[in-house]
Amino acid sequence: MDKSVRKLSAENTDVLQKFLGTFDENVNSLMQELGVIVRVDGVKVIISGAEERVNLATEVAENLLALAAKGEEIDRGRVSYCIELAKEGKAEDIVKLSSGTVAITSRGKPVKCKTVGQKQYVDSIKRTSVVFGVGPAGTGKTYLAVCLAVQAYKQKQVDKIILTRPAVEAGEKLGFLPGDLQTKVDPYLRPLYDALEEMLGNENYLKLMERGIIEVAPLAYMRGRTLSNAFIILDEAQNTTPEQMKMFLTRLGDGSKMVVTGDVTQIDLPSGKASGLEHAVSVLKDVEGISTVYLTDKDVVRNPLVMSIVRAYDKDTARRKDEQVKHE
C-alpha cells in the first residue's frame, strides 16, 4: 500500500490548539479513527500513512482547521462527525453549519446546528406548521425546538409557549409517586424546564411562567382546548397512543406552530399498545404543511460514547429482527 505525507498550516497557535483539543484528544481521535499518524511542527500539521487514509484525514483536518479559524470549538464529537461527512464527500458541510445561529442563550452564547440533520430539522420548523422530529437520544430534538420557541416569542411571532409530555415513563405510574399533581409531573418535564432556563435565564423564565406565557403541562391538560398564536412542543411523543396524538394535533389553532419529538426505539407504553408517533408519521406523511425529519446516530451531539451506544443498540435490534424472521 502506497505511503503518503501531507502538510497543512494553522493560521496561528490558537487555531492549532483548538484543532488539537485538550490533551490532544481531537487529534488522537482522528488518528485512532482513520489509522494515520499526525505530528505537529510549529503551526504545521503533518499527516502520514496509507495514501487513501491520509487523503481522507487531510480533508477532515482542513475543514476542522477552517472551523477553528472561525472561532468555533472543536471536540471529539465534531471530529467523528466530520469524518463521517468526509467519507460521503461532504466534509465542507461542517464549516457551512457554523454560519447560521439558531438562537442566543441568556448568557449570550450562540446556539448553532452541529449536524446537517439538525439544520434540516431547524429549517423545517421555520418553514412548516407541524414538524415531527424523530431520532435517538442526544440529537438535540427537544433543545432546538425550545430554542426556536423562545426566539418566536421574542420576535412576537407567538404570544405563548406550550410544552407538554405524556406522563408515561419507564413503566412507572404517577399514582405511586408522592406529592400533588404538579410535584408528580415535574420530573417528567425537567428537560423542558432546563432548556427554557438556559434560553431565558431563571428570573425571566419564572416571570413568564407566572404570567402564563409559558405553560408546561402533561398531555392530558391539552384535551378540549384550541391553541392559537402559540408555539407548542410535544416531547417524548413515542409514548402517546394514536388517540392521544390525534387529540393533540387537532388542538392546533390559528397562528400556531407544533413540533412533535420522539425516539421510536424508546417506547415505554404497555406491551401491545401502538405508538401515536409511529402511527401519525405514517398516516400524515402526504399531508401538506406537515413535515417529518429523521435524525440518526450521526446527529448525536452529546458525548461521542452516546453515538456508539445508539449504534450498538441499533445493531442488536437489527440482529433480533433477522433472527425472528429466520424462525418464522
N, C-alpha and C positions, 0 to 999 in steps of 0.2 A: 504494500500500500504506500502511495506517494506521501512523503512528508512535506509539510508546508510551514512557513513562518510569515506572520502578518504583523505590521506595526501600526498602531493608532496613537494619536496625541490628544490628551485632555487640554481644555482651554487653560486651566490653572489647577493648582493643588486642591482647591475647594471642590471643584468638579470631580477631580480624581478621587478624592476621599468619599464623596457621595456614591461614586461608582463602585468603589471597593467595599463600602459598608463597614459597620462596626466590627472590629477584629477581622476584617476582610471576609465577612460572611457572604457578601454578594458574589465576590469573585470566586470564592471557594465553591459556592453553589453552581456557578457557571462551569467551573472545571469538572465538578462531580457529574453534572447532568449531561455534559457534552463530551467528556473524556479528552479534554485538551489541557495544555499547560499554559498558564498565564503568569507572566513576570512583569514587573514594573521597573522602569529606569527613568528616574526624574518624573516627568509628566507623560512619558510614553508607556503605552500598554503593548506588550509583546505576546502574541498568541502563537503557540506552536503545537503541532500534532499532525494527525492524518488530514490530508487536504480538504476532504469534504466536511469534516468536523470543524476545521479551522475556518472555512468559509462561512459556515453557519454561526460559529462563535463570534466571528468578526462582525457579521450583520447585527447580531444581538448587542455586542459591545458598542458599536457605532450609535445605535439608537438609544441605548441606556446612557451613554455619554451626552448625547444631544438632550435627553430628558433632564439629566443632572445640570446641564448648562442653562436650562430654563428655570432652575431653582427648585425643581421637583425632588422629593425624597425618593430614594431607591431602597427597596427591601427585597428579601428573598422571594416574596410572592410576585413582585413585579419582574424579577429575573426569570422566574419559571414561566410567567405568562408571556413574556417577550420571546422566550424560547419556543413556546407553543405557536406563537404568531409567525416566527421566523420559519418554522417547519412548513407553514402554509404559504410562505412567501409574502407575509403581511407585517413584518417586524416594524415598519414605519408607522403602523397604526397606533402604536403605543405613544408616540410623540404627538400625534394628532389629538389624542384624548386629553392631553394636558392643556389644550387651548380654551376649552369651554368650562365655565363654572356653573354648577347646578344651584348652589346657594352659599351663603356665608353664615357660619355659626355665630353664636353670641360672643365668642371670644375673637371673632374676626378671621377665623380660619376658613379658607375656601374649600367647599366640597366639590370634588370633581369625579367624573366617571373614571374608573380604573380599568374597565374592560370594554370591548366592543359590544358585548351583550348588555352591559349596563347602559351604554349610550343608546342602544335601540330601545331599551325599556323607558328611559327618560324621555326620549323623543316621542314615543307612543303615548305616554301620559300627557305630554303637552299637546298632542295632535288630536286625540280621540276622547270621547266622553266616558267610556268604560274600558278599563285595561285589566287583563288578567296577567299577573306576573308569577310564573310557575318555575320553581327551581329549588335546588338544595340549600341547606343552611349556609350562611356566610356569604351569600351573593349580593347582599345589600338591598333586597326587595323592599323590606319594611322601612329601613332607614332612608332610602332615596325617596320613597313615597311621602314620608313625613317631611323631608326637606322641601319637596315641591309643594306640599300642602301649606307649609308656613310661608313660602315665597308667594303663593297665590293669595294668601290672606294679606300679607304686607303690601302687595301690589293692588289690593282692593278688587281682586277678581272674584273673591268669595267673601261671604260675611261670617262663615262659621267653618270650623274643622271638626269633623266627627270621626272618631276612631273606635273600632269595635272588633271583638273577637268572640268566637263561640267558646263557652265555658266548658270545654271538654279537653282534658289534658292527661295523657299517660295513665288512663284508667282510674283516675281519682274523681270522686264526686264532691261537689261543693257542699252538700249537706253534712259531710263529715268534718268539714273544716270549722274551726272556732270563729266566733265573731259575727257581726251583722253582714248583710249582703255586700256592702262596699268593701269591707275587710276581706271577704271571701274572694271577690273577683280581682282585687288589686294585684295579687301575684301573677295572674294571667295577663294582665295589661301592663306589667312593669316595663317590658321592652319599648312599648309605645311612650310611656312616661319619660323614659331615659332619653329617647330621641328628641322629644319635644323640649326637654330641659336643655339639651345641648344646643338646640337651634335658637331658643328664645331666652335662655338664662332662667334661673329658678324664680326670680321675682316676677318677671313678665309672664312666665308660664302660669304661676299661681294666680295672678291678676286675671288673666284671660279665662282660667278655669272658673274663678269666682263669678265672673260676668257671664258665664255660659257660652262664651265664644268658642272655647274648646270643650268638647264633650267626649269623654271616654267612658264607654259603657259596654256591657255584654250584649251579644247579638239579639237576645230576646227583647231588649228595650226598643228595637227598631220597628217592631210589629205595629201596623196601623198608622204609621207616620208617612208624611210626604216630605222629603228632604230637599229643599230648594236653596239655591245660592250657597251651596256647601261643597267642601272637598271632603269626600267620605272614603275612608280606608277600612277594608275588611281584612284583617290579618289572620293567619293560620286557617285559611278558608278550606283546607283539606278536611277539616273536622266539622264542616257543615253537612247536613243532609241535603238532598236535592230540593226538598220542600223549603228548608231554611234559606237556601241560596236563592230560590225563586222569590221568596218573601223579601229578601234583602234587595235584590236587583230591581224589583218593582217599586221600591221606595224612591227611586230617582226622580227628582223634581227639576224644574226649570233652572238653568244657570249652574247646575251641579256637575261634579266630576266624581267618578268612582274608580278606586283602584283596589283590586282583589288580589291578595298574595297568598301563596301557599306552597307546600312541598308535598307532592303526592306520594313520596316514599316514607312519609312520617304520619300516616293516618292513625288516629287514636280512637276512632269510632268503634263501637261494639262489632264483633265479628258478624259479617253478613250485611252490614249497613253500607250502602253505597255512599261515596263521597260526592258532595254537592259541587265541589270544584271540578273534579273529573267530568261529571255529568254536564256542567254548564259549558265548559270549554268545548265539549263535543257538540252540544246542541246549538250553541251560539256562534260557531266558527264562521258562518257565512253571513252573519247579521252586520249590516253597515253601521259604523260608529262604534263597533266593539273590536278590540284587537287583543291578541294573546302573544306574549313574549316568553319564550322558553329560555331560561338561564341554565347553564350547565356547570359541571365541576371546574371548567376553565374560568368561570366568572367568580369563583370563590376568592374573596379578598381578606379573609381572616388569616390566621397563622397558616402557612403553607401545608402544615400537617393536616388541616381540615380537608384540603383538596385530596390528599392521599386517603383519608378516611372515607370520604364520599365515594371515591373511585373503587376502594376495596369493597364497600357495601354494594355498589352497582354491579361489580363483577360477581359477587356472591348471589345477588338476586338473579342475574342472567343465568348463572350455573344452575340454580334451583329450578328455574323455568325450563331449562333444557332437560334436566333430569325428569321433571314432571311430564314433559311431552313424550320422552322415551318410554315411560311407564304406562302411558295411556294406550 
